[in-house]
Amino acid sequence: MLTSLDKQGSSARYSKQLTSFTESLGKAYKPSACERETGVTDTAKTKGEIMFGSLLKKDNTEAMKIECRAWGIDITGAFVPTQQKKKPLTWTGMINKIKEKKVMEFYDIESNARKDLPDKFKQTFKPRSTAVFVVKEK
């Protein structure tokens, strides 16, 4: 048995916690990540946007053509000098044109002139047509 009462019972159990507590008293308070979080995070679904990655080419080609026309994009393609004819846009070409148009419209706003694009800005779009897109479920 221990001869000193300080080395027995609750004093022995809580001595480490007491020393760490007294050391932390002099430190400045640093809020956790949860405490620093403000507001509500908007997702693509809550903003009414569609993710390009959730669209399948075989189900949405016609809807994407309608959407491109609503964005004012020529889907017949640009003049190709070597072929002497217009080449229609492919699925990837239509998506890239919508992304380009979205970025141009973002920078056309005066307050956004010197800003960087928001995270994942090019991954979604807000439909401007009445086309119905088939979204794959995860």
C-alpha positions as CSV (number, residue, x, y, z in Angstrom):
1,M,0.0,0.0,0.0
2,L,1.2,3.5,-0.7
3,T,2.2,5.6,2.2
4,S,1.3,9.0,0.8
5,L,-2.4,10.0,0.3
6,D,-1.4,12.2,-2.7
7,K,-0.4,9.1,-4.7
8,Q,-3.7,7.3,-4.0
9,G,-7.3,7.5,-5.3
10,S,-8.6,10.4,-7.4
11,S,-5.4,12.5,-7.0
12,A,-3.4,9.9,-8.9
13,R,-6.2,9.4,-11.5
14,Y,-6.7,13.1,-12.4
15,S,-3.2,14.5,-12.0
16,K,-2.4,14.2,-15.8
17,Q,-5.7,15.9,-16.7
18,L,-5.1,18.6,-14.1
19,T,-1.6,19.4,-15.5
20,S,-2.8,19.6,-19.1
21,F,-5.7,21.8,-18.0
22,T,-3.5,24.3,-16.1
23,E,-1.1,24.4,-19.1
24,S,-3.9,25.2,-21.5
25,L,-5.1,28.1,-19.4
26,G,-2.4,30.4,-20.8
27,K,-3.1,29.5,-24.4
28,A,-5.3,31.6,-26.7
29,Y,-8.7,30.0,-27.7
30,K,-8.7,28.5,-31.1
31,P,-12.2,27.5,-32.5
32,S,-12.7,24.1,-34.1
33,A,-13.7,23.6,-37.7
34,C,-17.3,23.0,-36.7
35,E,-17.4,26.3,-34.8
36,R,-15.8,28.2,-37.7
37,E,-18.5,26.9,-40.1
38,T,-21.1,29.5,-41.0
39,G,-24.3,29.5,-43.1
40,V,-25.7,26.6,-45.1
41,T,-23.7,24.9,-47.8
42,D,-25.6,25.0,-51.1
43,T,-25.4,21.9,-53.3
44,A,-26.1,21.6,-57.0
45,K,-29.5,20.0,-56.3
46,T,-30.6,22.7,-53.9
47,K,-29.6,25.4,-56.5
48,G,-31.6,23.6,-59.3
49,E,-28.4,22.7,-61.2
50,I,-27.5,19.5,-63.0
51,M,-24.0,17.9,-62.8
52,F,-22.4,17.1,-66.1
53,G,-21.0,13.9,-64.6
54,S,-24.5,12.6,-63.9
55,L,-25.7,12.7,-67.5
56,L,-25.3,9.8,-69.8
57,K,-24.8,10.4,-73.5
58,K,-27.2,7.8,-74.7
59,D,-30.1,9.2,-72.7
60,N,-29.5,12.9,-73.0
61,T,-28.2,13.7,-76.5
62,E,-31.4,15.3,-77.7
63,A,-32.0,17.2,-74.4
64,M,-28.4,18.5,-74.6
65,K,-29.0,19.8,-78.2
66,I,-32.1,21.6,-77.0
67,E,-30.2,23.0,-74.0
68,C,-27.3,24.3,-76.3
69,R,-29.9,26.1,-78.5
70,A,-31.3,27.7,-75.3
71,W,-27.8,28.9,-74.4
72,G,-27.3,30.4,-77.8
73,I,-24.7,27.8,-78.9
74,D,-24.5,26.8,-82.6
75,I,-24.6,23.0,-82.5
76,T,-24.0,22.6,-86.3
77,G,-20.4,23.3,-85.6
78,A,-17.7,25.6,-86.9
79,F,-16.3,25.6,-90.4
80,V,-13.4,23.1,-90.8
81,P,-11.1,24.3,-93.6
82,T,-9.7,20.9,-94.5
83,Q,-13.2,19.3,-94.9
84,Q,-14.9,22.4,-96.5
85,K,-18.0,21.8,-94.5
86,K,-19.4,22.3,-91.0
87,K,-18.8,19.5,-88.5
88,P,-21.6,19.1,-85.8
89,L,-20.7,19.3,-82.2
90,T,-20.1,16.0,-80.3
91,W,-21.4,15.3,-76.8
92,T,-18.2,16.5,-75.2
93,G,-18.1,19.5,-77.5
94,M,-21.6,20.6,-76.4
95,I,-20.6,20.2,-72.7
96,N,-17.4,22.2,-73.3
97,K,-19.3,25.0,-75.1
98,I,-21.8,25.3,-72.2
99,K,-18.9,25.5,-69.8
100,E,-17.2,28.2,-71.9
101,K,-20.4,30.2,-72.1
102,K,-20.9,29.9,-68.3
103,V,-17.4,31.1,-67.6
104,M,-17.8,34.1,-70.0
105,E,-21.1,35.1,-68.3
106,F,-19.4,34.8,-64.9
107,Y,-16.7,37.3,-65.9
108,D,-19.1,39.6,-67.7
109,I,-20.5,40.6,-64.3
110,E,-18.5,43.6,-63.1
111,S,-18.2,42.4,-59.5
112,N,-16.6,39.1,-60.7
113,A,-14.0,40.7,-63.0
114,R,-11.1,40.1,-60.6
115,K,-12.4,37.0,-58.8
116,D,-11.3,33.4,-59.3
117,L,-13.9,30.9,-60.4
118,P,-15.7,29.2,-57.4
119,D,-14.8,25.6,-56.6
120,K,-16.4,23.1,-58.9
121,F,-17.9,25.9,-61.0
122,K,-17.6,24.0,-64.3
123,Q,-19.1,20.8,-63.1
124,T,-22.7,21.9,-63.1
125,F,-25.1,24.0,-65.1
126,K,-28.6,25.5,-64.5
127,P,-30.9,24.4,-67.4
128,R,-32.3,27.2,-69.5
129,S,-34.6,25.1,-71.6
130,T,-37.6,22.9,-70.9
131,A,-35.6,19.8,-71.9
132,V,-35.9,16.8,-69.5
133,F,-32.6,15.3,-68.6
134,V,-32.2,11.7,-67.4
135,V,-29.9,11.8,-64.4
136,K,-28.1,8.6,-63.4
137,E,-28.6,7.6,-59.7
138,K,-25.6,6.6,-57.6
